[in-house]
Amino acid sequence: MPGGDLIAQGLQDLADNVESPAALLILIGAPRLQHLGIVIPSSSLTQATEPPEHRLYALLAADDSDSAHSRYNALIRTLVSFERAAECVS
């Protein structure tokens, strides 16, 4: 499935309490992913007060502020593609 490797990495990072772009993407998509039957690991990352969307953008901007916007949008598109493909399979 498109983006499956990124989703798998995000689930693993979340289980390991690693705040990575992939883990934050899982938190962004959690409601829809759970609806699709994907188990979201419990993590201390879910306790943060700042929304995962803001945290993802800040993490990307800290790495390279010039490309943060386009990388953020690409990650969101990958998440949506995965969710749509998963809906077709289930």
Helices and strands as residue ranges (DSSP letters): H 4-15, H 21-35, G 44-47, H 52-63, H 68-89
